[in-house]
Amino acid sequence: MRLSRTPVDITIIDRNNYHCFQPLLYQVATAALSPADIGYPIRSIFRRRKDVHVLMDELTGVDLERKVAIFPQGEANYDYLIIACGATYTYFG
Protein backbone atom coordinates (compact mmCIF):
# COMPACT_ATOMS: atom_id res chain seq x y z
CA MET A 1 0.00 0.00 0.00
CA ARG A 2 2.80 2.42 0.81
CA LEU A 3 4.52 1.72 -2.49
CA SER A 4 1.37 2.80 -4.31
CA ARG A 5 2.02 6.36 -3.14
CA THR A 6 5.64 6.50 -4.28
CA PRO A 7 7.04 7.30 -7.73
CA VAL A 8 8.71 3.92 -8.33
CA ASP A 9 8.45 1.13 -10.87
CA ILE A 10 7.56 -2.22 -9.33
CA THR A 11 8.34 -5.60 -10.85
CA ILE A 12 6.61 -8.66 -9.41
CA ILE A 13 8.26 -11.96 -10.24
CA ASP A 14 6.47 -15.22 -9.50
CA ARG A 15 6.79 -18.74 -10.81
CA ASN A 16 2.98 -18.91 -11.04
CA ASN A 17 0.74 -16.58 -13.02
CA TYR A 18 -1.88 -16.50 -10.27
CA HIS A 19 -2.31 -15.61 -6.60
CA CYS A 20 -4.08 -18.16 -4.41
CA PHE A 21 -5.94 -16.91 -1.34
CA GLN A 22 -4.98 -19.82 0.91
CA PRO A 23 -7.30 -19.18 3.89
CA LEU A 24 -10.21 -20.37 1.70
CA LEU A 25 -8.56 -23.59 0.45
CA TYR A 26 -10.65 -25.64 2.88
CA GLN A 27 -13.83 -24.37 1.22
CA VAL A 28 -12.55 -25.53 -2.16
CA ALA A 29 -11.72 -28.91 -0.61
CA THR A 30 -15.28 -29.23 0.70
CA ALA A 31 -16.77 -28.08 -2.65
CA ALA A 32 -18.24 -24.91 -1.11
CA LEU A 33 -16.20 -22.76 -3.52
CA SER A 34 -14.80 -23.20 -6.99
CA PRO A 35 -11.00 -23.02 -7.34
CA ALA A 36 -11.55 -19.99 -9.59
CA ASP A 37 -13.04 -18.18 -6.56
CA ILE A 38 -9.74 -18.17 -4.66
CA GLY A 39 -7.22 -17.98 -7.50
CA TYR A 40 -6.71 -14.69 -9.31
CA PRO A 41 -4.36 -13.87 -12.20
CA ILE A 42 -1.63 -11.58 -10.86
CA ARG A 43 -1.73 -9.37 -13.94
CA SER A 44 -5.45 -8.72 -13.48
CA ILE A 45 -4.93 -7.71 -9.84
CA PHE A 46 -2.56 -4.95 -10.96
CA ARG A 47 -4.10 -4.16 -14.36
CA ARG A 48 -4.85 -0.54 -13.45
CA ARG A 49 -1.31 0.10 -12.21
CA LYS A 50 0.97 1.40 -14.95
CA ASP A 51 3.97 1.20 -12.60
CA VAL A 52 3.63 -2.54 -11.89
CA HIS A 53 5.12 -5.16 -14.20
CA VAL A 54 4.61 -8.90 -13.72
CA LEU A 55 7.07 -11.53 -14.91
CA MET A 56 6.87 -15.30 -14.62
CA ASP A 57 10.21 -16.64 -13.41
CA GLU A 58 11.86 -18.13 -10.34
CA LEU A 59 14.55 -16.43 -8.30
CA THR A 60 17.61 -18.67 -7.92
CA GLY A 61 19.99 -16.28 -6.21
CA VAL A 62 20.83 -12.72 -5.23
CA ASP A 63 24.15 -10.91 -5.51
CA LEU A 64 23.84 -8.28 -2.78
CA GLU A 65 27.08 -6.48 -3.64
CA ARG A 66 26.15 -5.94 -7.30
CA LYS A 67 22.40 -5.53 -6.52
CA VAL A 68 21.46 -8.23 -9.02
CA ALA A 69 18.66 -10.79 -8.84
CA ILE A 70 19.58 -14.07 -10.55
CA PHE A 71 17.07 -16.17 -12.53
CA PRO A 72 17.43 -19.29 -14.70
CA GLN A 73 17.10 -17.12 -17.82
CA GLY A 74 19.42 -14.29 -16.73
CA GLU A 75 19.88 -11.46 -14.27
CA ALA A 76 18.04 -8.26 -13.34
CA ASN A 77 19.38 -5.18 -11.58
CA TYR A 78 17.42 -3.67 -8.71
CA ASP A 79 17.53 -0.63 -6.46
CA TYR A 80 15.51 -2.22 -3.65
CA LEU A 81 14.59 -5.88 -3.33
CA ILE A 82 11.70 -7.28 -1.35
CA ILE A 83 11.60 -11.06 -1.12
CA ALA A 84 8.26 -12.56 -0.12
CA CYS A 85 8.79 -16.29 0.31
CA GLY A 86 5.10 -17.12 0.42
CA ALA A 87 3.34 -19.67 2.54
CA THR A 88 2.70 -23.38 2.51
CA TYR A 89 -0.14 -25.37 3.91
CA THR A 90 -0.08 -28.60 5.84
CA TYR A 91 -2.45 -31.47 6.36
CA PHE A 92 -2.76 -32.60 9.94
CA GLY A 93 -2.04 -36.30 9.99
C-alpha positions as CSV (number, residue, x, y, z in Angstrom):
1,M,0.0,0.0,0.0
2,R,2.8,2.4,0.8
3,L,4.5,1.7,-2.5
4,S,1.4,2.8,-4.3
5,R,2.0,6.4,-3.1
6,T,5.6,6.5,-4.3
7,P,7.0,7.3,-7.7
8,V,8.7,3.9,-8.3
9,D,8.4,1.1,-10.9
10,I,7.6,-2.2,-9.3
11,T,8.3,-5.6,-10.9
12,I,6.6,-8.7,-9.4
13,I,8.3,-12.0,-10.2
14,D,6.5,-15.2,-9.5
15,R,6.8,-18.7,-10.8
16,N,3.0,-18.9,-11.0
17,N,0.7,-16.6,-13.0
18,Y,-1.9,-16.5,-10.3
19,H,-2.3,-15.6,-6.6
20,C,-4.1,-18.2,-4.4
21,F,-5.9,-16.9,-1.3
22,Q,-5.0,-19.8,0.9
23,P,-7.3,-19.2,3.9
24,L,-10.2,-20.4,1.7
25,L,-8.6,-23.6,0.5
26,Y,-10.6,-25.6,2.9
27,Q,-13.8,-24.4,1.2
28,V,-12.5,-25.5,-2.2
29,A,-11.7,-28.9,-0.6
30,T,-15.3,-29.2,0.7
31,A,-16.8,-28.1,-2.6
32,A,-18.2,-24.9,-1.1
33,L,-16.2,-22.8,-3.5
34,S,-14.8,-23.2,-7.0
35,P,-11.0,-23.0,-7.3
36,A,-11.6,-20.0,-9.6
37,D,-13.0,-18.2,-6.6
38,I,-9.7,-18.2,-4.7
39,G,-7.2,-18.0,-7.5
40,Y,-6.7,-14.7,-9.3
41,P,-4.4,-13.9,-12.2
42,I,-1.6,-11.6,-10.9
43,R,-1.7,-9.4,-13.9
44,S,-5.4,-8.7,-13.5
45,I,-4.9,-7.7,-9.8
46,F,-2.6,-4.9,-11.0
47,R,-4.1,-4.2,-14.4
48,R,-4.9,-0.5,-13.5
49,R,-1.3,0.1,-12.2
50,K,1.0,1.4,-15.0
51,D,4.0,1.2,-12.6
52,V,3.6,-2.5,-11.9
53,H,5.1,-5.2,-14.2
54,V,4.6,-8.9,-13.7
55,L,7.1,-11.5,-14.9
56,M,6.9,-15.3,-14.6
57,D,10.2,-16.6,-13.4
58,E,11.9,-18.1,-10.3
59,L,14.5,-16.4,-8.3
60,T,17.6,-18.7,-7.9
61,G,20.0,-16.3,-6.2
62,V,20.8,-12.7,-5.2
63,D,24.1,-10.9,-5.5
64,L,23.8,-8.3,-2.8
65,E,27.1,-6.5,-3.6
66,R,26.1,-5.9,-7.3
67,K,22.4,-5.5,-6.5
68,V,21.5,-8.2,-9.0
69,A,18.7,-10.8,-8.8
70,I,19.6,-14.1,-10.6
71,F,17.1,-16.2,-12.5
72,P,17.4,-19.3,-14.7
73,Q,17.1,-17.1,-17.8
74,G,19.4,-14.3,-16.7
75,E,19.9,-11.5,-14.3
76,A,18.0,-8.3,-13.3
77,N,19.4,-5.2,-11.6
78,Y,17.4,-3.7,-8.7
79,D,17.5,-0.6,-6.5
80,Y,15.5,-2.2,-3.7
81,L,14.6,-5.9,-3.3
82,I,11.7,-7.3,-1.3
83,I,11.6,-11.1,-1.1
84,A,8.3,-12.6,-0.1
85,C,8.8,-16.3,0.3
86,G,5.1,-17.1,0.4
87,A,3.3,-19.7,2.5
88,T,2.7,-23.4,2.5
89,Y,-0.1,-25.4,3.9
90,T,-0.1,-28.6,5.8
91,Y,-2.5,-31.5,6.4
92,F,-2.8,-32.6,9.9
93,G,-2.0,-36.3,10.0
